[in-house]
């Protein structure tokens, strides 16, 4: 019997190959018809070999990481060239202050105008960070414009122009690039679905989760923190089955990004992006743990102020009629005017000399992480960071204070620009400046102490960067990102401690995070964000949202009753009860099985794992449907069926709540 079945299977395979060959050869395409047929046949064989090795989806994960890293490297290379061109032009105009002023201000203004013009005229959905929209899509809501090929192309060009504006505009890369990575993952997911015709369509959704982790790892070469960022920020519920694909793809992306940096000559070997040389023998004094804790609380308090200003400016731009009109019809003019204003304030020969405005975003972070004490220059091994932050006749901590005061409201204003922009890296640098100021202040007020000569202000900058960015985003992944970016594991404990304390302060009283505020402002149907805007939503009983079940089947239903139920209901699942009198829910029957029963007299009743109680709250129903991946939730009161709620109805309710809030 086994031999016969094997022969039959071989005959079927031969028939399938012959059938595919005949179809390929008779392709109606005229030029090189036989050559195309041979190529397609070899591609079919290659697909079979690769699929037999480890599954086509794993090759797609590797391709996602590699391709995203290449895009990240090309973007960084382009931005570096544009920034150097600006610096070269500014330096060659030395002695002509007015020309230098126009060079300094018009260059970023024109770049921001170009980025805003791309978004306004070609693809309006490419503006902003993109992370709130990606979170909404991962929660099960469809936003097709945000995954289009046009959006990916415009987002890439617009983000390149935004980053080329430099530290003048003070915007970053992470958020939009995560969105770009998600768009790449969406197309690779569709490709996997087409190639594996016998697989479910779940590969496309899983690819979006993996792409979110790859986006961060391809920006910094930090795969572990990229996966943790995907867990904390992007997914409301992260399935364990996503861990291996996320780590594999993120590792491919990080490795490719670092190899490209080595081959381009930017790095000599594979190392951390912002490599530091803190002392590992005596990284910090035990007493400094208290100072790191104070820094964490301070960063949390400053983040509350920043998030309050951010929420205020979002409400103002949505309610003020002048801003509404400008941001609707004159986006290019608004972007250029704001960029010109920010560039004017950072002009190096005016207020900019107190903010190290000539440094790029990367140079700012590198200088702030310097391990030498700026307040004691004779003992420094390198005076270059101090020279960049020094101002004539003023102590070193004055430029840091001016930088913090000015960049607070300048970053809030820059968040209103209608162009692709990231907001994580500015918060990371701002936190580093907070930590640097505290470190330099401690070194200034405690001279002559035994541990003062070993005090490292760069360590405070590292701790402050992780704490402030973590408080703004309500995540802990910046703690791991700070360690991966610098390779400084000696400060892992202070970094984690400060990030935890900053998160505790920032999360008090259910305050929304930076991304939650954007979701609420854009009326995106993202339930965790809406719950922070309306806390009573979490305690809304699902019984208030139930739709009464009009069609149900008894356990011993007759043929006519089954036929009546199938014809009168369009639901995919029909509940099965013990009897109409008791109404005790036993499970559900698939409508497709009922149709088969009518033809073949055969049916199996599946016990539903979605049975619940009437006192389940709204957010719990959402979590059940999201985690299980079901379409219908039957609700029972002490075993008696009282109604149901479907995934489509739940999405509609959340969308309506988003519009109302």
N, C-alpha and C positions, 0 to 999 in steps of 0.2 A: 504493500500500500504506500509506503514511503517513497519507494522508487518510482511508482506511478505518479505520485503527486509531484516529485521533483521533475520528472519528464514533462508533466503538464506545465509546471512553472517555467521550465526552460523554453518550451514552445511558445508560451505567452510572452516571455521576454524577447524571443527572436521575432515574434510577430510585431511587438511594440517597436523594436529597433527598425525592422523593415518598414513599418508604417511611418515612423518618424523620418526615415531616409527617403521614402517615396514622397512625403510631403515636402521635405526640404528641397529635393531635386526638382520637384514640379513647382517651385516658388515662382509666382508670376513676375518677379522682378527681372527685367531683361538683362542688364549688364552683369557679366561674370556670374551667371546663375549657378553653374556647377561649382565654382570656387567658393561662393557664398554658402552653398549647401555643405561643402566639406568643412568649412570653418565652423558652421553651426553644429555640425555633427561632432566635431572635436570639442566644442564648448559643452555640448551635452555630456560627453564622456568625462570632461574635466569636472563638471558639476557633480556627477555621480561619484567620482573619486574623492573630491573634497568633502562632499556630504557624508561619505562613508568614513572619512577620517575623524572628524569631530563636529560635524554639523555646520551648515553654511552660516548660521547666525554668528558663530565665533569669528569667522573671517570678516564678517560685517563689523563686529566690535573692534577688531584690530584696524580695519580700514577707517573706521570712525575716528579712533585715536590718532592715527597717522595723518589723515587728511586735515583734521582740526588743528593739529600741531603745525602743519605746514602753513595753514592760513594764519595762525597766530604769529609764526616767525616772519612771514611776508609782511604782515601788518606792522610788526615792530621794526622791521628793516625800513619800510617806507616812512614810518613816523620818524625814525632816527635821521634819515636823509633830509626830511623837511625841517626838522628842528635845527640841524646843522646849517642848513641854508639860511634860516632866519638868524642864527647866531653869527654866521659869517657876514651877512649883509649889515647887521647892526654894528659889528666890530669895525668894518671898513668905512663906516660913516663917522668914526670918532673925530671929534672936533666940530661937528655940525649937529648941535643939540636938537634943533627943530626937525632935521631930517631923521635923526635917530628916534625922536618921539613918534613921527608918523610911521617909521618902519616898525617900531615896537607895537603900536596900536592897530595899524591897518592890517598887518599880516594875520593876526588871530581873528580879527573881525571879518576879513574876507573868507578865511577858512570856515568859520562858523556860519557865515552866510551861504557858502557853497553846500555845507552839510545840511543846513535847514532847507535850502532850495531843493535838494534831492528828495528829502522826505516830504516836503509840502506838495511838490508837483508830480512825483512819481508814486511814492508809497507812504501815505501818512502813518501807517501802522508801524513803521520802522523807528519812530521817535522813542525817546526814553530808554529805560534800562532793558525792559523785556522780561525781567524775572517775574514780576507779578502776572503777566500774561501766560508765561510758561507754567507757573504754579497752577493757574486756573485750568489749563489744558491737561495737566497731569492729574487733576482732580476729576476729570471725566467730561469737561465741557469743551465743546468744539469752537475753535476760533480760527477758521481756515486762512484769513488774510495774514496771520502771524506766522504761518509756515510756508508761505509761497516762495518760489524761486526769486521773484522780483524783490521781495522783502529782504532776502539774504544778501543779494547783490548790493542793494542800496544801503543796507545796514553796514556792510563791510566798508564801502566807500565813505559813508557818513561818519563812521567811527574813526576811520583813519584821519579824516580832516579834523575831527574833534580833538583827538590825541595830539595832532600836530600843532594845535594851538598852544600846547605846553601848559606849564604851571600857572600861566596867566588866567586861564579859564578854570583850572584846577578840577578837571573831571578825569575819570578813569576808564578802564577797559573791561572789567570783569563781567558786569551785568549784560551788556550788549553781546559780548563774546559768548557767554553762556547761551544766549538766545540764538546766535549764529550756529553754535554747535548743535543746538536742538533742531534747527532747521535741516542741518546736514543729516542728523540722526533720523529725522522723519523720512527723508528720501531713501536712506539706506534701509529703513524699516519696510518701506513699500517695496523696495527691490527684493528684500528677503521674502516677503509675502508672495511676490510674483514667482520667484524661483522655486520656493517650496510650496507648491500648490496644495499639498496634503496637510500643511500645517495650519494652525489657527491664525487669526488675524491679530493675536496678542503680541506678536513680535514687534509690530510698529509701536505699540504703547510702551513696551519694555525698552525699546531703543531710545525713547525720549528720556526715560529715567537715567539711562546710562550716559546719554549725551550731556545731561546737566552736570554730571561729575567730570566728564572729559573737558568741558569748557573751562573749569577752574584749573585743572591740572595742566592744561595746555597754555594757560596764561603764565603760570609761575613754575611749572615743572614740579608740582607738589601733588602727587596722586592720592595720598592718604587723606589729606585735608580736603581735597576735591570731592572724594566720596562722602566724607562727613558733612560737607556743605550741602551736597545733594540730599542727604538724609534729613538735615535740619531745616533747610530753607525751601527746597523744591517740592518735596513730597509730604503730603499730610499723613500718609501711612506708607512706610517703606517695607516692602516684602523681603524676606530673607533670600529668596531666589535671585534677587537683583544684586546681591553683594559680589559674587564672583564675576559676573559680567562687568560691573562697575569698576572693580579693582583691575581687571584685566585690560579694559579699554583705557582707563586712566593711566595705567602704567605704560601702555604703548604710546599714549600721547605725551606723557612727561619725558619718556626716554627719547622720543623723536625730537621734541622741542630742545632738549639739552644737547643732543648730537648735532642738530643744526646750528646751535650756538657755537659749538666747538669747531665745526667745519667752516663756519664763516669767519673764524678768528676772533670772535668776541670773548671766548673763554679758552683757556689752555687745556682744561680737562673737565670731566663731569663733576660739577659741584653745585652748591646752593646758589640761588640767584643773587642774594644779598649776603655773601659770605662775610662773617664777622670773625674777629680774633680775640674774643673775650678770654680772660684767664680762666682756665679750668681748675688750677690748683686752689685758688681762693676766689670763686666767682662772686660771692657776696657774703657779708657778715650776717650771722644769725639774727642780730638785732634789726637788720634791714627788712626782714620779713614783715615787720609792723609797718614800715614805710611802703612796702609794696601793697599791703592791704589798704592803707590810706589812699594810695594812688588808684586802686581799683574803685573805691567808694567815690573818689573825686571824679574819675572818668565816668562813672555811672551818673553822677549829678550833672556833669556837663552834657552828657548825652541826652538827658531829659530836657535840658534847655534847648539843645539843637533840634530834637524831635518835635518839641512844642513849636519852635519857629518854622520848621518844615511843614507841619500840619496847618499852621496859620497861613503860610504862603500858598499852600494848595487850595485852601478854602477861599482865599482872597482871589486867586486867579479863576476860580469857578463861579464866583458870585459878583465880582466887580464887572460892570458892563463894558468899561473901557478895555480892560484886559481881555475879556471874552472876544471883543471885536478885533483887537490886535492879534491875538493868538489864533483867530479864525482866518483872517484875510491877509495879515501883514507879518507872517512868521519870519520871513527872511529879514525884513527891516528890524524886527524886534531882536532877533539873534545877533545881528551885526551891531546894534546899538548897545546891547548888554555887554557883548564881548569888548567893544571899544571902551566902555566905562570901566570894566575890570582891568583892561590893559593900561588905561590911564592911571589908575590907582597903583598899579604895580610897576610903573616906569622906574627903572633903576636909579635915575637921577632925581627922584622925588621920594615919595613914601616907600617905593620899592626897595630902597637901600636898607630899610629896616626889616625886610621880609625875605631876604635871599631870593629875590625874584628872578635872578639870572640863572638859577638852577632849574633843571628839568624835574619832573616828578620822581624819576629814578634817582637823580642826584640828591634831591631833597631827603629821601629816605636813607640813602647811603651816608649822607653827612650827619643826620640825626642819630644814626646807629654807631657813630664813631666812639671808640672806647676811651678816648683821652678826655681829660677834664679841660674844658675851654676856659674855666676860671683860673687855671694855673698853666698858662702857655709855656713858660720856660721848661716844664717837664714833659711837654708833648713831643711825641716822635714825629708828628706831622701837623703843621699849622694850617693846611689848606682848608679844612672845614671851618676853622675859626675865622679865617680871612673872609670866607663867603658870608658868614653870619655876623661879622663885626660891623660896627658903625662908628664913625669918628666921635671920640670923646664920650662914649657911653659904655656901660658894662654889657657883658655878653648876654645876660638874661633879658635885657630890654628888647632886642630884636625878636626873641622868642615870644615875649608877651604881646608885642605888636602883631606878630604873625598870627597868634591865636585869636586875638580880638578882631582882626580884619578878616581872616579867612572864615570865621564863623558865619558872618552875614553874607560874605561874598559867595560862599558855597551854597547857602540857602537860596540866594538869588540865581546862581548858576543852575540850580535844580529846575528852574522854570523854563530853561531854554528848550525849544522844540526840535531837538536833534538827538541822535544816538549818543548816549553817555552812560558811564558807569559811576557809581557813587561809593563803592566799597573802598577803593584805593585812596581817595581823598580822606575818608574817615580814618583809614589806617595811618596815613601820614600825620593827620591832625592829632591822633592819639600819641604818636611818637613824639610830636612836639610838646604835648602835655607832660609826658614822662621825662623828656629831656629837661624841661623847665624845672620840674621837681628835683631831678638829679643834680642839676647845676646849683639849685638853691640850697640843697642839703650840703653840697661841697663848699658852698660859700659861708654858711652859718656855722659849720662845724670844723673850723681849721684847727690843725694841731692834734686831732684825735688819732689814735693808733690805726683805726681802720679807714681814716679819711684819705690816706695816700693810696689805698686800694679801691676806693669807691669808684664805680664805673657808671657814669651817667648814661652810657649807651645801653646798659641793661635796663635802666628805668625807661628809656625810650622804647625798647622792645616790649616791655610789660605794658606800657601805656598804649602802644599801637594795638596790641591784642585786646586789651580791656575796652578801649573806646569803640573799636569797630565791632566787637562782640556785643556791646551794649546797644549800639545803634541798630544792629540786625537781629538782636535777641537770639544769638547763637553762641556756641562754644568752639566752633570750628576755627575761628581766628587764632585761638590759642595754639592749636596744632599747626596752623598755617605759618604763624610767626616762627615756630621752631623749625619747620621745614624750609622756610625761605632763608633763614640765617645759618642753619645747621648748628645752632647754639642750644644743645640739650641741657646744659648746666643751669639754664634759667627756666626749665620746664615747670618746676613747682611754683615759683613766683608768678609766672605767666598764667597758669591755670587758676591760682588763687585769686589774682586780681580780676580775671575774666569772670569768674563765678560771682564775686562781690559786685562787679559792675552790672552784670546781668540781673542780680537780685534787686539792685536799686532801679534799674531801667524798667523791669517788668512789674514793679509795684503798681497796684490799683489797675491792673489789666490795661496798661498803656499799649497802644499798637506800636509795632516796630516800623522801621523806615519803609519796608516793602508792604506792610499791612496798610499803612497810610496811603500809599499810592493805589493799592487795590480798592480801598474805600473811595478814594477820590475819583477813580475811573469807573466806579460802579461795577467792578468785576465780581462775578458770582463765586467768590472764594470764601467758603464757610468759616475757616478759622479767623480770617480778617473781619468778616461781618460780626462774628461773635464778640470781638474786642470792641467794635463800635456799638454793639447792642448786646450787653451781657445777658439780658433776660432771654435772648434767643436760645441760649444753652439749656434753659429750664422750661422750654415750651413742650408740653406733653405731645407725643406723636398722635394721640387720640384726637386732638383738635384738627389734625390735617388728614384724617382718614377719609377714604372714599368707600362708601358701603358696597359690599360685595353682593351683586345682584344675581350672579350665576354661581352655583355650587353643585357638587355631585355627592350623592350618598354613597356609602361604601358598597351597598348592594344595588347599584343603579341599574335600571333596565336599559335595553337597547334604545328605546325611544327617548328616554331621559338623556342619555349620552348624546344622541343625535341632536336633540333640542339645545343642549348646552353648547355643543360645538358650533351650531348655526347661529346662536344668539350672542356668542362671545368672541371677541377678537384677541383676547389675552393669550399669551404663550403658555401660561400656567393657570389651571383651573383647580381651586381648592377642593379637597375631598374631606367630607365630614362623616361622623358616625351615623347620624340621622338628621333629618331636617328639624326634628323636635329638640334634640340635645344640642346640636350645632357644634359638637366637639371636633376640633380640627385634628385630622389624622396626618395630613400631608397634602401633596398636590399631584396632579396628573398633567403631563405635557399635552398640549393640544395636538401636537404631531402624533403622539402615541394614541390619542383618542381616534384620530383619523385612520391610523393603521388598524386599530381595533375594529372600526366599522367595516374595514375591507378584509381583515384577516382573522377577526374574532380573538384578538390577543392584546392584552394590555398589562402594564406593570405600573403600580402606584409607588412613586418615590416619596420617601419621607423627607419633608423639607427641613433643611438645617436653618431656615430663616425664620422659624416660629419665634415669636417674641411675646412680651407681655404688654398690656395696655399702658403701664406706667413708664415705658421707655420714652426717653426724651428725644427731641428732634435731632440733636447732633449725634446721639447714639444710633438712631436709625440710619443716618448718613454714613457713619463709620461701618455699620454692618453691611450695607449695600456696597460700599467701596472696597472693604476687605474681602468679602466673599465674591465680589464680581457678579452679583445677581441682579436681576431686573425687577423683581417683585418681592415685597416684604409683607407676609401675612401677619396680622396682629390679632392676638387672642386674649380674652379676658378670662382667666382661670380655665383655660382650655377651650372656651367657646369662641368661635370665629366672629369677630366684630367688624372686620373690614380689611383693606389692604392699601398699600402705598407703593407706587411704582417708581422706578429710577427716573423716568421721564417727568413724572409729576414732581418729584423731589427737586430735580434740576430747575423746573419751571418756577417752583416756589422760591428757590434760592435766587434765581435771576430777578424775580419781582422784589424780593427783600433788598437786593443790591441796589435796585433803582430807587426804592423808597429811602434807604439810608443815605 
